[in-house]
Amino acid sequence: MSDVNAPSIPATGTDSARASSEPVVVRELGTVEYTQAWALQRELADARADNRGPDTLLLLEHPSVYTAGRRTSEEDMPRDGTPVVEVDRGGKITWHGPGQLVGYPIVALAQPIDVVKYVRRIEEALISVVSDHGIACGRVDGRSGVWLASEVRAGVLLPERKIAAIGVRVQRGVTLHGFSLNCNSAMTGFDAIVPCGIADAGVTSLSLELGRDVPVADVLESVTTAVLAALDGSMPVREHELEHPEITTATVNPQFTTVRFGA
């Protein structure tokens, strides 16, 4: 486990989502058990709320684990009896595991606090990273995260697919939880659940979309730069509406229409 401290891009006045203009401390932690990372988040958030610590961005991977947000229902839970960690973020159930970059910004938000705008900034950062890999992506109304449009590929109709997820909580003006970006993760981790409670879409990764291995290490720097830029206001939030192709005749891919691949 190693910590890497890096300054943020300087805040740009009222455009910054952060209450402070001091640098964000970036910590790259490698692989960390979920409960250990959750305890660290709470420790850092308490210190930040009490003005005893800086804004911090944690970047890491988790061993395979399911986490259930406040809106998780019984039918969303794993059907194989796999244990689930219940957490106080928004959203429903999701999976974390190797090959997935997880980011936890522990940041004191500027007043007036607007959680939706904060989420849009994180989305913007991840959209920029995915787009820079040559993958067309954007937002879906009513659904957080970063999405790929439905498309016909090799005569097969693929549904909308989520490549990055976001779930946050703001407590005492400080953000907790954060985002995950599927890099080269084994998508079988989503098999036993309805990820995020959405059963009419799919999940995907950078590696699946590009047809080559894209490990977490390859995106650490770009994700760090983009998230800090979005938080500090130097990356404007844009629409990024998905463009759906006109569907004529195509065979629906059963893999992406089963409930287990909802995202």
Backbone as CSV, one residue per row, in Angstrom:
resi,resn,N_x,N_y,N_z,CA_x,CA_y,CA_z,C_x,C_y,C_z
1,MET,0.845,-1.182,0.000,0.000,0.000,0.000,0.883,1.234,0.000
2,SER,0.621,2.142,-0.908,1.422,3.356,-0.959,0.522,4.564,-1.061
3,ASP,0.963,5.658,-0.473,0.243,6.916,-0.558,1.005,7.841,-1.489
4,VAL,0.283,8.476,-2.398,0.891,9.441,-3.297,0.188,10.769,-3.094
5,ASN,0.914,11.777,-2.655,0.335,13.093,-2.457,0.561,13.930,-3.706
6,ALA,-0.493,14.584,-4.172,-0.375,15.422,-5.362,-1.260,16.637,-5.197
7,PRO,-0.799,17.797,-5.659,-1.634,18.990,-5.559,-2.769,18.946,-6.559
8,SER,-3.854,19.600,-6.224,-4.947,19.714,-7.170,-4.646,20.823,-8.153
9,ILE,-5.436,20.832,-9.236,-5.412,21.987,-10.115,-5.985,23.153,-9.320
10,PRO,-5.396,24.341,-9.385,-5.883,25.459,-8.577,-7.365,25.716,-8.781
11,ALA,-8.066,25.976,-7.684,-9.492,26.266,-7.761,-9.722,27.541,-8.556
12,THR,-10.860,27.593,-9.241,-11.145,28.753,-10.081,-12.316,29.536,-9.511
13,GLY,-12.113,30.096,-8.338,-13.116,30.973,-7.740,-14.420,30.272,-7.467
14,THR,-15.527,30.906,-7.845,-16.848,30.376,-7.531,-17.183,29.138,-8.338
15,ASP,-16.362,28.781,-9.352,-16.622,27.577,-10.131,-16.252,26.310,-9.367
16,SER,-15.490,26.430,-8.308,-15.037,25.257,-7.573,-16.165,24.663,-6.741
17,ALA,-16.222,23.333,-6.719,-17.182,22.646,-5.858,-16.681,22.565,-4.431
18,ARG,-15.400,22.869,-4.225,-14.787,22.704,-2.913,-14.813,24.000,-2.112
19,ALA,-14.951,23.849,-0.812,-14.932,25.008,0.075,-13.528,25.561,0.240
20,SER,-12.532,24.719,0.031,-11.136,25.099,0.240,-10.408,25.278,-1.086
21,SER,-9.427,26.167,-1.090,-8.555,26.317,-2.255,-7.215,25.613,-2.036
22,GLU,-7.074,24.938,-0.894,-5.857,24.180,-0.614,-5.805,22.931,-1.493
23,PRO,-4.613,22.399,-1.762,-4.500,21.217,-2.620,-5.233,20.004,-2.052
24,VAL,-5.739,19.198,-2.955,-6.320,17.909,-2.585,-5.185,16.907,-2.398
25,VAL,-5.234,16.143,-1.331,-4.257,15.073,-1.108,-4.756,13.818,-1.821
26,VAL,-3.964,13.304,-2.740,-4.331,12.110,-3.501,-3.578,10.914,-2.936
27,ARG,-4.316,9.870,-2.584,-3.704,8.675,-1.999,-4.054,7.455,-2.848
28,GLU,-3.044,6.865,-3.464,-3.209,5.636,-4.231,-2.893,4.472,-3.300
29,LEU,-3.898,3.679,-2.983,-3.779,2.704,-1.899,-3.659,1.259,-2.354
30,GLY,-3.690,1.002,-3.652,-3.625,-0.384,-4.095,-4.931,-1.105,-3.803
31,THR,-4.838,-2.342,-3.339,-6.031,-3.136,-3.022,-6.319,-3.066,-1.526
32,VAL,-7.545,-2.690,-1.180,-7.938,-2.499,0.218,-9.293,-3.160,0.449
33,GLU,-9.425,-3.915,1.535,-10.718,-4.485,1.906,-11.748,-3.368,2.049
34,TYR,-12.990,-3.660,1.639,-14.007,-2.608,1.631,-14.229,-2.011,3.017
35,THR,-14.353,-2.857,4.026,-14.634,-2.331,5.364,-13.484,-1.477,5.888
36,GLN,-12.259,-1.832,5.518,-11.103,-1.028,5.918,-11.148,0.343,5.239
37,ALA,-11.480,0.355,3.953,-11.569,1.621,3.227,-12.716,2.478,3.753
38,TRP,-13.810,1.838,4.132,-14.962,2.569,4.676,-14.597,3.228,6.007
39,ALA,-13.852,2.525,6.829,-13.402,3.107,8.098,-12.473,4.295,7.850
40,LEU,-11.592,4.173,6.852,-10.691,5.273,6.522,-11.471,6.478,6.010
41,GLN,-12.469,6.233,5.183,-13.310,7.334,4.702,-13.926,8.115,5.857
42,ARG,-14.503,7.386,6.797,-15.174,8.056,7.924,-14.183,8.841,8.773
43,GLU,-13.001,8.267,8.967,-11.967,8.967,9.740,-11.565,10.269,9.052
44,LEU,-11.331,10.204,7.747,-10.929,11.387,6.994,-12.056,12.413,6.915
45,ALA,-13.295,11.932,6.761,-14.435,12.845,6.664,-14.662,13.587,7.976
46,ASP,-14.528,12.881,9.094,-14.677,13.541,10.398,-13.604,14.609,10.585
47,ALA,-12.374,14.271,10.204,-11.284,15.237,10.335,-11.515,16.444,9.436
48,ARG,-12.023,16.189,8.225,-12.269,17.312,7.305,-13.393,18.201,7.823
49,ALA,-14.451,17.597,8.346,-15.580,18.375,8.857,-15.175,19.231,10.053
50,ASP,-14.212,18.738,10.825,-13.726,19.475,12.001,-12.548,20.391,11.669
51,ASN,-12.247,20.532,10.372,-11.108,21.352,9.927,-9.776,20.861,10.493
52,ARG,-9.673,19.538,10.676,-8.426,18.944,11.153,-7.674,18.224,10.045
53,GLY,-8.241,18.208,8.846,-7.601,17.497,7.752,-7.962,18.106,6.418
54,PRO,-7.241,17.720,5.356,-7.449,18.296,4.027,-8.517,17.548,3.237
55,ASP,-8.915,18.120,2.114,-9.669,17.369,1.124,-8.768,16.245,0.622
56,THR,-9.357,15.067,0.427,-8.575,13.887,0.053,-9.282,13.110,-1.044
57,LEU,-8.519,12.564,-1.966,-9.048,11.651,-2.970,-8.367,10.305,-2.793
58,LEU,-9.143,9.288,-2.419,-8.633,7.927,-2.288,-8.871,7.182,-3.594
59,LEU,-7.841,6.529,-4.109,-7.946,5.727,-5.321,-7.449,4.322,-5.013
60,LEU,-8.264,3.315,-5.331,-7.938,1.957,-4.903,-8.746,0.924,-5.664
61,GLU,-8.479,-0.322,-5.368,-9.295,-1.448,-5.814,-9.751,-2.211,-4.580
62,HIS,-10.857,-2.926,-4.715,-11.341,-3.774,-3.629,-11.269,-5.241,-4.036
63,PRO,-11.032,-6.144,-3.083,-11.330,-7.549,-3.344,-12.829,-7.662,-3.626
64,SER,-13.236,-8.725,-4.251,-14.635,-8.878,-4.654,-15.594,-8.696,-3.478
65,VAL,-16.578,-7.792,-3.646,-17.526,-7.484,-2.576,-18.778,-6.853,-3.176
66,TYR,-19.931,-7.147,-2.557,-21.174,-6.467,-2.910,-21.474,-5.422,-1.846
67,THR,-21.903,-4.233,-2.282,-22.318,-3.202,-1.333,-23.721,-2.741,-1.707
68,ALA,-24.549,-2.549,-0.696,-25.949,-2.193,-0.914,-26.234,-0.806,-0.371
69,GLY,-26.667,0.106,-1.251,-27.049,1.451,-0.846,-28.413,1.466,-0.189
70,ARG,-28.856,2.659,0.185,-30.074,2.800,0.980,-31.337,2.369,0.243
71,ARG,-31.332,2.377,-1.082,-32.548,2.041,-1.835,-32.579,0.577,-2.290
72,THR,-31.667,-0.229,-1.793,-31.634,-1.638,-2.187,-32.847,-2.375,-1.636
73,SER,-33.510,-3.142,-2.489,-34.654,-3.950,-2.067,-34.265,-5.425,-2.055
74,GLU,-35.116,-6.236,-1.482,-34.819,-7.657,-1.319,-34.566,-8.336,-2.662
75,GLU,-35.345,-7.964,-3.678,-35.182,-8.616,-4.980,-33.886,-8.224,-5.683
76,ASP,-33.232,-7.173,-5.213,-31.952,-6.767,-5.798,-30.780,-7.587,-5.267
77,MET,-30.978,-8.278,-4.151,-29.878,-8.929,-3.456,-29.386,-10.171,-4.197
78,PRO,-28.138,-10.605,-3.933,-27.600,-11.804,-4.592,-28.490,-13.012,-4.357
79,ARG,-28.692,-13.758,-5.415,-29.550,-14.930,-5.304,-28.782,-16.172,-4.884
80,ASP,-27.465,-16.016,-4.693,-26.662,-17.175,-4.299,-26.245,-17.117,-2.834
81,GLY,-26.796,-16.152,-2.086,-26.489,-16.048,-0.665,-25.185,-15.358,-0.342
82,THR,-24.531,-14.755,-1.325,-23.271,-14.050,-1.090,-23.478,-12.907,-0.103
83,PRO,-22.593,-12.762,0.888,-22.732,-11.669,1.863,-22.682,-10.300,1.191
84,VAL,-23.388,-9.353,1.798,-23.473,-7.992,1.276,-23.141,-7.012,2.397
85,VAL,-22.350,-5.979,2.079,-22.061,-4.916,3.038,-23.074,-3.796,2.821
86,GLU,-23.870,-3.497,3.839,-24.845,-2.414,3.739,-24.164,-1.091,4.066
87,VAL,-24.364,-0.095,3.196,-23.705,1.201,3.355,-24.732,2.325,3.259
88,ASP,-24.303,3.534,3.637,-25.240,4.656,3.708,-25.165,5.591,2.513
89,ARG,-24.656,5.102,1.376,-24.657,5.917,0.165,-26.021,5.833,-0.498
90,GLY,-26.214,6.684,-1.518,-27.415,6.581,-2.322,-27.333,5.391,-3.257
91,GLY,-28.437,5.110,-3.921,-28.454,4.046,-4.912,-28.770,2.681,-4.338
92,LYS,-28.581,1.663,-5.165,-28.910,0.297,-4.794,-27.638,-0.543,-4.697
93,ILE,-27.747,-1.815,-5.059,-26.619,-2.722,-4.871,-25.664,-2.661,-6.067
94,THR,-24.389,-2.857,-5.794,-23.403,-2.955,-6.859,-22.285,-3.894,-6.430
95,TRP,-21.397,-4.150,-7.358,-20.256,-5.037,-7.103,-18.974,-4.251,-7.280
96,HIS,-17.994,-4.508,-6.413,-16.641,-3.991,-6.570,-15.685,-5.173,-6.591
97,GLY,-14.597,-5.030,-7.338,-13.631,-6.114,-7.374,-12.390,-5.741,-8.157
98,PRO,-11.448,-6.668,-8.261,-10.194,-6.416,-8.980,-10.453,-5.966,-10.415
99,GLY,-9.630,-5.040,-10.884,-9.788,-4.529,-12.232,-10.750,-3.369,-12.343
100,GLN,-11.282,-2.947,-11.216,-12.202,-1.808,-11.175,-11.564,-0.709,-10.333
101,LEU,-11.382,0.465,-10.918,-10.829,1.591,-10.168,-11.937,2.249,-9.358
102,VAL,-11.720,2.329,-8.049,-12.684,2.963,-7.150,-12.080,4.257,-6.623
103,GLY,-12.869,5.313,-6.630,-12.412,6.598,-6.124,-13.342,7.137,-5.063
104,TYR,-12.764,7.578,-3.955,-13.541,8.169,-2.862,-13.048,9.594,-2.609
105,PRO,-13.709,10.608,-3.175,-13.356,11.990,-2.835,-13.932,12.345,-1.458
106,ILE,-13.080,12.725,-0.538,-13.503,13.181,0.792,-13.279,14.692,0.795
107,VAL,-14.318,15.425,0.442,-14.188,16.842,0.110,-15.257,17.658,0.823
108,ALA,-14.864,18.779,1.415,-15.826,19.728,1.978,-16.385,20.564,0.836
109,LEU,-17.701,20.495,0.634,-18.323,21.192,-0.483,-18.552,22.664,-0.173
110,ALA,-18.452,23.472,-1.215,-18.726,24.902,-1.084,-20.221,25.126,-0.861
111,GLN,-20.554,26.198,-0.190,-21.944,26.579,0.023,-22.444,27.415,-1.167
112,PRO,-23.735,27.326,-1.515,-24.703,26.368,-0.994,-24.439,24.974,-1.567
113,ILE,-24.589,23.960,-0.757,-24.281,22.596,-1.170,-25.315,22.105,-2.176
114,ASP,-24.842,21.578,-3.278,-25.706,21.022,-4.321,-25.158,19.647,-4.687
115,VAL,-25.777,18.610,-4.138,-25.269,17.252,-4.327,-25.379,16.817,-5.787
116,VAL,-26.469,17.199,-6.443,-26.645,16.811,-7.846,-25.534,17.399,-8.710
117,LYS,-25.208,18.660,-8.492,-24.129,19.277,-9.270,-22.789,18.605,-8.981
118,TYR,-22.593,18.199,-7.736,-21.361,17.480,-7.395,-21.274,16.170,-8.178
119,VAL,-22.377,15.425,-8.215,-22.399,14.169,-8.967,-22.131,14.423,-10.447
120,ARG,-22.720,15.482,-10.994,-22.503,15.800,-12.411,-21.030,16.104,-12.687
121,ARG,-20.348,16.722,-11.745,-18.918,16.998,-11.928,-18.109,15.701,-11.978
122,ILE,-18.435,14.764,-11.090,-17.731,13.478,-11.110,-18.021,12.739,-12.411
123,GLU,-19.284,12.769,-12.844,-19.622,12.166,-14.134,-18.801,12.787,-15.257
124,GLU,-18.698,14.110,-15.249,-17.960,14.812,-16.300,-16.508,14.330,-16.369
125,ALA,-15.898,14.171,-15.203,-14.515,13.704,-15.157,-14.383,12.318,-15.784
126,LEU,-15.281,11.420,-15.425,-15.203,10.054,-15.936,-15.569,9.982,-17.412
127,ILE,-16.523,10.807,-17.838,-16.857,10.874,-19.264,-15.629,11.287,-20.068
128,SER,-14.873,12.242,-19.547,-13.683,12.707,-20.268,-12.641,11.603,-20.386
129,VAL,-12.475,10.812,-19.330,-11.496,9.721,-19.361,-11.914,8.647,-20.357
130,VAL,-13.178,8.235,-20.291,-13.668,7.200,-21.207,-13.610,7.700,-22.651
131,SER,-14.013,8.943,-22.871,-13.984,9.523,-24.222,-12.565,9.590,-24.768
132,ASP,-11.608,9.899,-23.903,-10.213,9.974,-24.339,-9.677,8.620,-24.788
133,HIS,-10.363,7.551,-24.411,-9.991,6.212,-24.887,-10.695,5.879,-26.205
134,GLY,-11.412,6.854,-26.767,-12.075,6.636,-28.045,-13.419,5.955,-27.936
135,ILE,-14.017,5.968,-26.748,-15.312,5.331,-26.519,-16.375,6.413,-26.375
136,ALA,-17.390,6.388,-27.232,-18.482,7.356,-27.145,-19.338,7.034,-25.926
137,CYS,-19.571,8.029,-25.090,-20.321,7.789,-23.857,-21.027,9.069,-23.438
138,GLY,-21.856,8.968,-22.413,-22.571,10.143,-21.936,-23.443,9.819,-20.751
139,ARG,-24.503,10.623,-20.592,-25.417,10.476,-19.462,-26.757,9.918,-19.922
140,VAL,-27.487,9.327,-18.973,-28.856,8.873,-19.199,-29.736,9.568,-18.177
141,ASP,-30.800,10.211,-18.638,-31.695,10.924,-17.729,-32.223,9.996,-16.643
142,GLY,-32.134,10.454,-15.404,-32.662,9.688,-14.284,-31.749,8.594,-13.782
143,ARG,-30.573,8.444,-14.404,-29.633,7.404,-13.995,-28.238,8.013,-13.887
144,SER,-27.638,7.908,-12.722,-26.293,8.457,-12.554,-25.265,7.550,-13.216
145,GLY,-24.049,8.051,-13.341,-22.978,7.254,-13.908,-22.676,7.619,-15.347
146,VAL,-21.816,6.816,-15.963,-21.404,7.026,-17.348,-21.895,5.846,-18.179
147,TRP,-22.536,6.168,-19.299,-23.229,5.157,-20.093,-22.764,5.152,-21.538
148,LEU,-22.890,3.983,-22.158,-22.709,3.835,-23.593,-24.079,3.613,-24.212
149,ALA,-24.309,4.183,-25.390,-25.604,4.066,-26.047,-25.840,2.647,-26.548
150,SER,-27.113,2.301,-26.690,-27.447,1.041,-27.341,-26.931,1.091,-28.775
151,GLU,-26.575,-0.055,-29.289,-26.021,-0.096,-30.647,-26.158,-1.490,-31.227
152,VAL,-26.062,-1.551,-32.535,-26.018,-2.833,-33.225,-24.563,-3.130,-33.549
153,ARG,-24.077,-4.255,-33.055,-22.689,-4.644,-33.280,-22.658,-6.058,-33.841
154,ALA,-22.138,-6.202,-35.036,-22.079,-7.507,-35.709,-23.462,-8.145,-35.791
155,GLY,-24.469,-7.305,-36.082,-25.823,-7.807,-36.225,-26.536,-8.085,-34.926
156,VAL,-25.919,-7.724,-33.813,-26.504,-7.975,-32.493,-26.846,-6.644,-31.831
157,LEU,-28.045,-6.547,-31.282,-28.463,-5.333,-30.589,-27.973,-5.359,-29.149
158,LEU,-27.123,-4.414,-28.797,-26.660,-4.260,-27.424,-27.438,-3.124,-26.770
159,PRO,-27.836,-3.273,-25.513,-28.577,-2.211,-24.829,-27.623,-1.129,-24.329
160,GLU,-28.157,-0.115,-23.695,-27.304,0.841,-22.997,-26.471,0.083,-21.975
161,ARG,-25.182,0.467,-21.844,-24.300,-0.202,-20.888,-23.648,0.836,-19.994
162,LYS,-23.582,0.520,-18.707,-22.911,1.416,-17.757,-21.451,0.996,-17.627
163,ILE,-20.554,1.970,-17.760,-19.123,1.692,-17.649,-18.538,2.277,-16.371
164,ALA,-19.231,3.244,-15.785,-18.788,3.849,-14.521,-20.007,4.159,-13.671
165,ALA,-19.906,3.859,-12.381,-21.018,4.061,-11.450,-20.652,5.103,-10.401
166,ILE,-21.680,5.775,-9.882,-21.483,6.802,-8.859,-22.533,6.633,-7.773
167,GLY,-22.088,6.692,-6.523,-22.994,6.672,-5.377,-22.354,7.457,-4.251
168,VAL,-23.027,8.478,-3.747,-22.393,9.378,-2.781,-23.292,9.638,-1.575
169,ARG,-22.670,10.208,-0.571,-23.359,10.713,0.604,-22.629,11.983,1.035
170,VAL,-23.387,12.966,1.509,-22.795,14.180,2.061,-23.204,14.282,3.523
171,GLN,-22.218,14.344,4.402,-22.459,14.386,5.843,-21.631,15.512,6.449
172,ARG,-22.284,16.396,7.156,-21.623,17.567,7.748,-20.885,18.377,6.677
173,GLY,-21.460,18.387,5.478,-20.889,19.156,4.386,-19.735,18.502,3.671
174,VAL,-19.429,17.241,4.013,-18.279,16.534,3.442,-18.763,15.312,2.663
175,THR,-18.184,15.081,1.492,-18.589,13.964,0.647,-17.967,12.651,1.117
176,LEU,-18.727,11.580,0.940,-18.274,10.212,1.221,-18.680,9.317,0.053
177,HIS,-18.096,8.130,0.004,-18.300,7.192,-1.104,-17.813,7.863,-2.386
178,GLY,-18.292,7.450,-3.555,-17.734,8.064,-4.751,-18.083,7.345,-6.033
179,PHE,-17.064,6.834,-6.746,-17.275,6.312,-8.093,-16.471,5.045,-8.315
180,SER,-16.857,4.311,-9.346,-16.079,3.153,-9.798,-16.063,3.149,-11.317
181,LEU,-14.919,2.802,-11.880,-14.740,2.722,-13.330,-14.265,1.318,-13.669
182,ASN,-15.033,0.622,-14.494,-14.675,-0.738,-14.892,-13.555,-0.687,-15.922
183,CYS,-12.397,-1.186,-15.540,-11.224,-1.175,-16.431,-11.061,-2.535,-17.092
184,ASN,-10.494,-3.498,-16.368,-10.407,-4.866,-16.885,-10.991,-5.839,-15.874
185,SER,-12.032,-5.396,-15.194,-12.677,-6.222,-14.170,-13.419,-7.394,-14.807
186,ALA,-13.530,-8.475,-14.043,-14.293,-9.640,-14.483,-15.771,-9.327,-14.309
187,MET,-16.494,-9.200,-15.380,-17.887,-8.775,-15.294,-18.784,-9.831,-14.665
188,THR,-18.247,-11.025,-14.432,-19.030,-12.065,-13.765,-19.405,-11.660,-12.344
189,GLY,-18.719,-10.652,-11.796,-19.088,-10.176,-10.469,-20.497,-9.639,-10.407
190,PHE,-21.051,-9.249,-11.553,-22.405,-8.700,-11.591,-23.472,-9.772,-11.809
191,ASP,-23.047,-11.032,-11.997,-23.993,-12.072,-12.399,-25.105,-12.338,-11.390
192,ALA,-24.788,-12.239,-10.097,-25.741,-12.663,-9.068,-26.671,-11.554,-8.602
193,ILE,-26.553,-10.356,-9.188,-27.352,-9.223,-8.717,-27.974,-8.474,-9.891
194,VAL,-28.835,-7.529,-9.542,-29.322,-6.538,-10.499,-28.580,-5.254,-10.165
195,PRO,-27.432,-4.997,-10.807,-26.602,-3.858,-10.406,-27.366,-2.541,-10.476
196,CYS,-27.315,-1.800,-9.378,-27.974,-0.496,-9.275,-29.480,-0.600,-9.455
197,GLY,-30.026,-1.818,-9.427,-31.462,-2.007,-9.512,-32.048,-1.748,-10.884
198,ILE,-31.233,-1.717,-11.923,-31.708,-1.415,-13.274,-31.588,-2.675,-14.120
199,ALA,-32.736,-3.234,-14.511,-32.732,-4.537,-15.161,-32.830,-4.470,-16.678
200,ASP,-32.910,-3.273,-17.257,-33.098,-3.178,-18.702,-31.860,-2.635,-19.411
201,ALA,-30.702,-2.762,-18.770,-29.465,-2.257,-19.360,-28.339,-3.232,-19.066
202,GLY,-27.131,-2.889,-19.468,-25.994,-3.776,-19.269,-24.857,-3.092,-18.550
203,VAL,-23.807,-3.846,-18.305,-22.570,-3.299,-17.748,-21.438,-3.656,-18.704
204,THR,-20.410,-2.825,-18.717,-19.290,-3.072,-19.609,-18.025,-2.498,-18.991
205,SER,-16.919,-2.630,-19.693,-15.633,-2.148,-19.184,-14.822,-1.551,-20.330
206,LEU,-13.774,-0.827,-19.981,-12.870,-0.302,-21.001,-12.293,-1.432,-21.844
207,SER,-11.890,-2.514,-21.183,-11.279,-3.633,-21.900,-12.253,-4.289,-22.866
208,LEU,-13.502,-4.493,-22.428,-14.501,-5.110,-23.299,-14.772,-4.247,-24.521
209,GLU,-14.886,-2.950,-24.317,-15.227,-2.061,-25.425,-14.072,-1.883,-26.401
210,LEU,-12.852,-1.906,-25.901,-11.689,-1.667,-26.758,-11.077,-2.948,-27.323
211,GLY,-11.465,-4.083,-26.749,-10.921,-5.345,-27.230,-9.472,-5.566,-26.865
212,ARG,-9.014,-4.910,-25.818,-7.642,-5.087,-25.327,-7.621,-4.839,-23.828
213,ASP,-6.575,-5.293,-23.182,-6.487,-5.165,-21.730,-6.185,-3.716,-21.332
214,VAL,-7.013,-3.172,-20.454,-6.800,-1.818,-19.925,-6.800,-1.922,-18.398
215,PRO,-5.644,-2.128,-17.778,-5.588,-2.266,-16.323,-5.810,-0.935,-15.621
216,VAL,-6.100,-1.025,-14.339,-6.341,0.164,-13.522,-5.167,1.134,-13.595
217,ALA,-3.952,0.596,-13.579,-2.762,1.453,-13.588,-2.724,2.384,-14.793
218,ASP,-3.337,1.958,-15.902,-3.305,2.765,-17.123,-4.159,4.023,-17.028
219,VAL,-5.119,4.055,-16.103,-6.033,5.204,-16.042,-5.892,6.014,-14.758
220,LEU,-5.034,5.587,-13.853,-4.902,6.285,-12.571,-4.587,7.766,-12.753
221,GLU,-3.609,8.062,-13.576,-3.201,9.458,-13.744,-4.295,10.292,-14.398
222,SER,-4.912,9.752,-15.450,-5.933,10.524,-16.160,-7.178,10.727,-15.306
223,VAL,-7.556,9.723,-14.525,-8.712,9.878,-13.639,-8.421,10.915,-12.562
224,THR,-7.232,10.855,-11.984,-6.857,11.837,-10.963,-6.944,13.253,-11.510
225,THR,-6.325,13.474,-12.651,-6.315,14.808,-13.255,-7.728,15.290,-13.558
226,ALA,-8.551,14.401,-14.116,-9.906,14.787,-14.507,-10.787,15.086,-13.298
227,VAL,-10.708,14.261,-12.265,-11.542,14.480,-11.078,-11.169,15.790,-10.395
228,LEU,-9.880,16.058,-10.259,-9.463,17.304,-9.627,-9.889,18.511,-10.453
229,ALA,-9.784,18.397,-11.773,-10.199,19.500,-12.642,-11.699,19.747,-12.539
230,ALA,-12.475,18.666,-12.484,-13.927,18.816,-12.382,-14.330,19.435,-11.048
231,LEU,-13.700,18.995,-9.964,-14.027,19.537,-8.647,-13.648,21.004,-8.534
232,ASP,-12.523,21.371,-9.113,-12.034,22.739,-8.975,-12.560,23.691,-10.039
233,GLY,-13.389,23.198,-10.942,-14.092,24.077,-11.860,-13.421,24.359,-13.178
234,SER,-12.248,23.792,-13.426,-11.579,24.048,-14.700,-12.061,23.112,-15.804
235,MET,-12.900,22.137,-15.459,-13.534,21.266,-16.448,-15.035,21.544,-16.426
236,PRO,-15.566,22.241,-17.412,-16.995,22.575,-17.401,-17.865,21.342,-17.593
237,VAL,-19.042,21.365,-16.992,-20.001,20.271,-17.131,-20.822,20.492,-18.395
238,ARG,-20.857,19.492,-19.255,-21.586,19.580,-20.524,-22.708,18.543,-20.555
239,GLU,-23.512,18.589,-21.613,-24.693,17.725,-21.697,-24.327,16.253,-21.921
240,HIS,-23.566,15.961,-22.965,-23.158,14.586,-23.304,-24.354,13.652,-23.464
241,GLU,-25.344,14.097,-24.210,-26.511,13.249,-24.452,-26.123,12.086,-25.360
242,LEU,-26.567,10.885,-24.997,-26.241,9.712,-25.802,-26.939,9.779,-27.152
243,GLU,-26.232,9.403,-28.190,-26.810,9.329,-29.524,-27.116,7.872,-29.838
244,HIS,-28.396,7.570,-29.985,-28.804,6.192,-30.253,-28.964,5.979,-31.756
245,PRO,-28.423,4.877,-32.266,-28.567,4.608,-33.700,-30.001,4.217,-34.028
246,GLU,-30.359,4.396,-35.287,-31.667,3.937,-35.734,-31.610,2.422,-35.868
247,ILE,-32.478,1.740,-35.124,-32.474,0.277,-35.126,-33.406,-0.224,-36.221
248,THR,-32.863,-1.046,-37.118,-33.699,-1.616,-38.172,-33.916,-3.094,-37.874
249,THR,-33.034,-3.928,-38.339,-33.137,-5.356,-38.032,-31.861,-5.801,-37.358
250,ALA,-32.019,-6.446,-36.233,-30.860,-6.963,-35.495,-31.324,-8.048,-34.559
251,THR,-30.420,-8.921,-34.229,-30.702,-9.976,-33.270,-30.358,-9.485,-31.877
252,VAL,-31.294,-9.580,-30.951,-31.026,-9.153,-29.588,-30.090,-10.142,-28.921
253,ASN,-29.046,-9.640,-28.295,-28.079,-10.484,-27.604,-28.667,-10.920,-26.270
254,PRO,-28.951,-12.206,-26.056,-29.574,-12.644,-24.809,-28.740,-12.314,-23.578
255,GLN,-27.426,-12.265,-23.730,-26.554,-11.982,-22.587,-26.918,-10.656,-21.939
256,PHE,-27.343,-9.702,-22.756,-27.587,-8.363,-22.246,-29.063,-8.110,-21.946
257,THR,-29.907,-9.110,-22.088,-31.314,-8.892,-21.791,-31.751,-9.636,-20.538
258,THR,-30.899,-10.484,-19.997,-31.225,-11.149,-18.747,-31.084,-10.170,-17.595
259,VAL,-31.856,-10.392,-16.548,-31.878,-9.478,-15.416,-30.508,-9.335,-14.786
260,ARG,-29.720,-10.392,-14.777,-28.454,-10.363,-14.059,-27.470,-9.346,-14.626
261,PHE,-27.689,-8.902,-15.863,-26.773,-7.926,-16.433,-27.305,-6.506,-16.362
262,GLY,-28.387,-6.274,-15.612,-28.857,-4.905,-15.435,-27.817,-4.085,-14.715
263,ALA,-27.714,-2.789,-15.015,-26.719,-1.934,-14.375,-27.281,-0.557,-14.148
